[in-house]
């Protein structure tokens, strides 16, 4: 039986309302002033609170504000009893979080009807909260699974690789991998599926498993353009599947220090190197190409690049720079590249330092989109 908390300093009204509610079979708890009522609300978590507006000490308006600030009472339906009938007073009540009003003198049939309505809305709010918690649990489990299949850091005589994956609260469609095609050729990629939730995460997992098993038909995995073409033919959008994804895919030859890469609508890879004056030079690595899945006849092209020793390559999703700052503006790619330069000037080898700097620019507790990044540090040829 849902509980109803009645708070009123007028004993006559309190007894009248308590008797009326109990005749209807409701479990009623009473309090004679605001502080006592707030204490009982915190203890009992009632379905409905009926509270007089004008009381000595803590007013009903303040009780309402405090109740609505407590997460455990978020679904409690709050009714203010008032003899104040102006629009301004009702606005104050609504701003404080009140869900309904009852004007004195109280008409009992209306009173009972509003109680029934409040209980229905309370139950609906509880159901929605439970569904939200269930969804959050499922998304957290999915994010944990995505994290579990991502590659471990790689150490090799010619390079080292570190990466980070920070899922958003909604879970996006980020995924990445790096693996050896043979003793000298390393394939690496990062993709970002449109949208959020399981419908975005599942295609990302499918791509990771397909590329890791190298089961794309008639595709040479040493040629990025062929890989993207094969993916585009495999993951075409349909009437029942509206998902597409961007991807950056490259193959590095450790023997001749050659990188061959292609992209499909993805943010550019960033190559950071130094010139003879030890100045940091940034080169954006991007080729023309539509996101995978949009059009069956989309074409992709390769680019070749020689990698100098002690260079660094960064591959990332757009979630790393589409970060909303406190002024409402996005961080942007240009500012992110500046942060990458500063990070490298400090000779930091810990991506957590870069992530920490990004968090300083974000005023929310969690990122709005998945944040994924691969850092490749080139050492020497073998």
Protein Blocks (a to p, Z undefined) as FASTA:
>chain_A
ZZdddddfblklmmmmmmmmmmnopacdddfbfklmmmmmmmnopabdcddfbdghjafk
lmmmmmmmpmklmmpccddddfbfbfklmmmmmmnopabdcdddddfklmmmmmmmmmmm
mmmmmmmmmmmmmmmmmmmmmmmmmmmmpccddddfkbccdddddddfkopabdcddddf
blmbccddddddehedjklmmmmmmmmmmmmnopaghiafklmklmmmmmmmmmgccfkl
ccdcddddddddfklopacdddehiacdddddddfkopacddddddedddehjamkbccd
dddddddehiacddddfklmmcccfkopafbjmlmmmmmmmmmmnopabfklmmmmmmmm
pcbfbdfbdcdddddddfbdZZ
